[in-house]
Each structure stands twice: as structure tokens, then as C-alpha cells.
Amino acid sequence: MNKITIGLPGADRAELDDLADATGRTPEDVVLEAVRAHLRAEREKVAEAAGRLAERHAPLLRRLGQ
């Protein structure tokens, strides 16, 4: 597993620790879940934008594919 280190202001770290404790998880698990959710949401946005572009430029893309 690759590791990454980030700095958190004290208030954010305290809130992260409180959330982890309240949900019975480690702070690392909470952060990993948040990162995965963010990546999923961004991937969906990019896919939607790519679909809109492909639809808008379908005739050109068909001509380029010939």
C-alpha cells in the first residue's frame, strides 16, 4: 500500500478523531472512506462531461474515425 501524509489543523484533527471514535473506526479508515467517496464523485463528473462532449461532437468524431 502506498502512503501519503497530510497536515491537519488541530480543530480538523480533533473533529476527525471524534468522528472516528463515535463510529468505532480509526481516523485512517474515516479518511480513506472520504477519499474514495470523493474520487468516485469526481470520476462520475468527468464521465458525464466526456459523455456530453462526445454527444455534442459526434459527427466530427465519426468523421475522424473513418
Secondary structure as GFF3:
##gff-version 3
##sequence-region A 1 66
A	DSSP	alpha_helix	10	23	.	.	.	ID=ss1
A	DSSP	alpha_helix	27	56	.	.	.	ID=ss2
A	DSSP	alpha_helix	58	65	.	.	.	ID=ss3
###
